Amino acid sequence: MNKIYIRLISLLLILGLSGASLSVLAQGDKKPSEETLTNETIITLTKAGLSQSIIVSKIRSSKTRFDVSTTELLRLKRENVADAVIDAMIQAAQAGPSNATPSGDNVLKADPHDPLSPHEAGIYLLTGETVRRHMVQLDPSVYTQSKSGGMFKSAMTYGIAKVQSKAVLAGERAKLRIEDSQPVFYFYFEVKNAGLSNAGNAWFSSATSPNEFVLLKLETKKNSREVVVGQFNAFGAQGGALDKYVQPFDYEKLAPGVFKVTPRGNLADGEYCFFYGGATPLPTYGYGVVGGPKVFDFGIRVSRLQ
């Protein structure tokens, strides 16, 4: 009787251990549930203080189910969700259900027309709306000559009258033409390698913010464009563009080295350029400025009369 009892107990123990092993194996085979981003997730990430670029990257690499109805868009705005993040949510919703993974065939490719996607260092113009937007890089130009005005008057006044040094760009118009009086630009800086942070000139090598640039309106001459970059007389020299040429602008930092730049007011038809503020050497009496670094020029043509 005791032997039968002992065998029964042993059988129960074996069955119990086998069941526990099967349970552990079953749990091991169970895959973790995939995270699906919703509007509430984005609001939570925003309130946590994560940057726009991080949230947008998370949207692009995750499964999403966003509600982008007008009511929800207004609620997202009230919750201080950034426009760039809302834009990414709209694109994800338009693309349909997402099962993107950070690697493999399902990885999302960077959109070259998305301001928050990686770009080569430089200044870019953003045109169009959310779906049809387009980013165009401004080609850098070099002012290869300069001339001075007022030399005769200065000589007649024994050096009291000021002489102006003018940087000159070749061509009456820039290649890039813009039909918007309030264009939107994006600055991408790269400090370590040659690019916007190093435009081939020592004065340019430390640029890290749009605050170091000035937006200038150029005077159009026959076959050239020019702007005053310094003035001097017998009492000293002054570098920098005159106030009448300077167009104020605002900028917003979106990510490390990425800035959104917008003119503070409407730009009139004409020729313009972004000019590095530290690039202007003090003029030498009688000689002016000889050569200079790169500038990023463009033309505004809103009026059809031109």
Secondary structure, DSSP 8 states (H G I E B T S, - for coil): -HHHHHHHHHHHHHHHHHHHHHHHHHHHH------EE-HHHHHHHHHTT--HHHHHHHHHTSEE-----HHHHHHHHHTT--HHHHHHHHHHHHT-S----SSSTT-----TT-TTS---SEEEEEES-TTT-EEEE--EEE--EEEEE-HHHHHHTTT-S-EEEEEEEESSS-S-EE--SS-EEEEE--SSSSBTTBSSSGGGTT--SGGGEEEEEEEEETTEEEEEEEEEETTEEEES--GGGEE-EEEEEEETTEEEEEESS---SEEEEEEEGGG----BTTTB-----EEEEEEE--STT-
